[in-house]
Amino acid sequence: DPTLYAIDQFVLRGGMLVALVDPMSRIDMAMSQQMMQMGGGRMPEVSSNLAKLFAVWGIEYDQGNIVGDARLATRVSAGGAPIAYPFFVSLLGESINKNSIATAQLSNVLFGEPGALSLKADSGFKFEPLLQTSVDAGVANGQLAAFMGQADFARELKIDVKARTLAVILTGKLKSAFPGPPPAA
């Protein structure tokens, strides 16, 4: 909470924030597996979220699901055999917002096992998508990715014919997620 409070106050004072959240960090997963092998107990959380801030700012983010896109799948080597892995999403063309200064100069962007962001209907904020999947997108449970090979996990993609936003600019008059006194350090 003290860190979230510091971020909250920085943004409320007019600071700009680039927040990167991850439904399944492979680096955190590898470190966690090493700790477990050394007798560290259960598997710790390997996703990131700013849930307390996102809730107040009207952002919806499902940290449990990884976004995949069958049309924008990247070819990878899975056990020596090349496959189109839908959870490594190669964005180009219409997937990149060319009207935003933040992304106008980009020609392609690769996302490895991303999450999606959306805006609550009643938030009152401006939500400018910067990077989006095609409509051949869907999700799969992120926890499965930790225990399955890429070829098997690719079959877990449930396409629901809905484009997902992977990067966004949010603007508007934000309110604090900490209306009371600052949290104890």
Disulfide bonds with the S-S distance in Angstrom:
none
